[in-house]
Amino acid sequence: MRTRNLGRLAAAIACLGMIMPTAAMSAEPAAPQVPSLDVALGQGGVFRGQVVNAQGVAQAHKQVALMYQGREVVRTVTDERGVFAAQGLRGGQYQLVTEGQAAPFRLWSANAAPPTARPSALIIADQGIVNGQFGTLGYGGGVLNWMQAHPLIVAGAVVTAIAVPVAITASDDDSSS
């Protein structure tokens, strides 16, 4: 009797998961959190980088702004090779903004930078990625990002995966009595 009720409850939860309101599942997914890229500052707190397009072509004369805690601290312009340099910075979490593109960077003083810190940044304009942050399980795609963007569908699939075998087992138990 108890097994039958448990099976029915699991089947009901599975059905509910499959018929969830379309509006709840079609809600705009939250933007994935982009991990910060570590960059070591040069002498005098200089942050160097290059802005290129998706084909790798340098983006000359582009505005580049560095934000710290939501406030602009430096604004500069790229040269003909798409290269920029911003001076007088201290270590910390910064947001680089250029032409509608934003990317987080964790800047380190030269003596405090981790071994994985890069000496400069490569910013790919007109894309939602920063060099070194794109991967099958990272920002920009992959199964884990899809699952994070669609939690209700994932929950429904998990509940179904649990409920169906329980219901089948309960059905087999009932028929053998």
N, C-alpha and C positions, 0 to 999 in steps of 0.2 A: 504494500500500500504506500509506504513512504517513498520507495523507489519510483513508483508510478507518478506521484505528485512532484517529485524532484525532476523527473523527465519532462513532465508537462510544463513546469515552470521554466526549465531550460529552453524548451521549444518555443514557449511564448516570448521569452527574452530574445531568442534568435529571430523570430518573426518580427518583433518590434524593431530590432536592429536593421532588418532588411527593408522595412517600410517607413523608415524615419522621414520626417518632412523634407521635401526636396529643398526648401529654403535653407534648412540647417546645413545640408550638405553642399549647397552651392554658394555658401558664404565665401567671400574673398579670403583666401588664406593669408595669414600673417607673413610678412617678409621674413625670410630666414635670417638668422643672426650671422653676420659675416665675421669670421675671426680676424683679429688684428694681425697685421704683418709687422714683425719686429725689424726696425731699422736703427742702425747705429749712427748717431750724429757725428759730423766731422768736427774739426777744430773750431772753436768759437760757436758751437751749437748750430752748425750748418746742416740742414736737411736737403739732400740732393735727390733729384728724380727726373724722370722723362715721361712725357705724355705721348702716346702713339694711338693710332686707330686700330681696329680689329685686324687689319692687314699688316700691321707693324710699321706703318708710315708715320714718321714724326709729325706731330701737330704743333706747328709754329704759331707764335703769338697768341697763345691761349692763356686766359686768366687762371691762376691757381691760388686758392685761398686755404689757409690752415686755420681750423677752428679748435679752440680748447675750451671745454665745458660750455659749449654753445655760443662762444664769443669768438669773433674773428681776431686772430692775433697777428697774422702776416698775410699779405697779398703780394703776389709777384706774377711775372709773365714768362712764358717759355720763349726760348730763343729759336733760331731757324732749325735747330736739330731737335726741338721739342723738349730741351733740357731746362730745368729750373733749379734755383737754389734759394732757400730761405734761411736767414741767419738769426742768431740770438735766441734760439729755442732751448728749452730745458727738456729733460726727459718727462714723459707722460703720455697719456692717451689723447691723440689728436684725430680730427676728421679732416681729410683733404677733399676739397670741393673744386671741381672744374667742369664748366659747361654742362650742368645738370648731372654730373657724375660725382658721387661721394664714396669715399673709401676710408675705413679706419686704419690708423697706424699707431703702433706703440713705439715711441721714440726713446732711445737710450743714450746717455752720455757714453763716450767712447770707452771709458774704463769700467762701466757697469753693464755694457751690452752682453747678452748671452752669446754663446758661440754661433748660434743659428741666425743672429741678426745680420741683415744685409747692409752693405754700405750705402745703398741708394734704393729708390723705389721706382717701379715701372707701373705706370697707370695706363690702362687701356680705356680710351675714351669711347663713349657710346655703347658701353657694355656694362653689365652689372658685376663685373669681376675685376679683381686685381691680380696681377701676376703672382702665382704661387698659391692662390686660394681656390682654384677651380679643380674639381676632381669628381669622380663618380659618386663619392659619398660626401663631398663638401658642398660649398655654395655653388649653385648653378645646375644641380641635377642630382640624379641618383634616387635609389629606393628610399633611403632614410629621409631625404628631404620631402619626397612625395608623401610618405607616411606622416611626417610632422605637419604637412600642409593639409592633410585630410584625416584628422583624428576620429571623426565619427564613422567614416567608412572602415577604418582600421578596427575600431572597437566593434562594429557590427560583424566584421569578418572573424575576429577573435571569438566573440560570443557564439557565432554560428559554428565555428570549428570545435567548440566545446560542447554545445548543445546537441548537435546532430548525433555524435556518437553516444551521448548519454541517453537520448531519446531512443535510439536504435537498441541499445542494451536493455533499457526499460521495457521496450516492446518485446524483445526476445524473452525477458524474464516473465512477462505476463502471459505469453503464449505457451510457455512450458508448464504453467500451473494447471 
